[in-house]
Amino acid sequence: MDPDAVAKAFVEHYYSTFDTNRAGLSNLYQDNSMLTFEGQKFQGTQTITAKLTSLPFQQCKHHITTVDCQPSGPSSGVLVLVSGNLQLAGEQHALKFSQANVPFDANSAGQLLCVERHLSIELRIRTWDLLFIR
């Protein structure tokens, strides 16, 4: 198994499905799967799908800027780190995001683990600049 090929296929499928049909992601999760979204933990297919489909925005577009991957665990595991911009419909500025995924883990029969964090880097930069302007 080529980790780069797995990561590429996973990222293309996951984010295009997230952007167009979040409920369609449910087949990627199992009862022992875990999603950590903005610090909150959700476990199981139904709980994760409910969280993803209840997000306050219906339309979005992920613009992926980096995908890093490496083998994880004794066999069949792949750790995929993704970062980019998330453009919400009707919003002028995109959100920065980073997400860590373990789409395949031999010990869990395909369990998907996700940790997602949205960042407001622009706000941090502006605050930092203000400190030096004084």
Summary of the structure (lengths in Angstrom):
residues: 134
radius of gyration: 16.2
end to end distance: 54.7
largest distance: 56.2
contacts: 357
relative contact order: 0.17
helix: 37%
strand: 36%
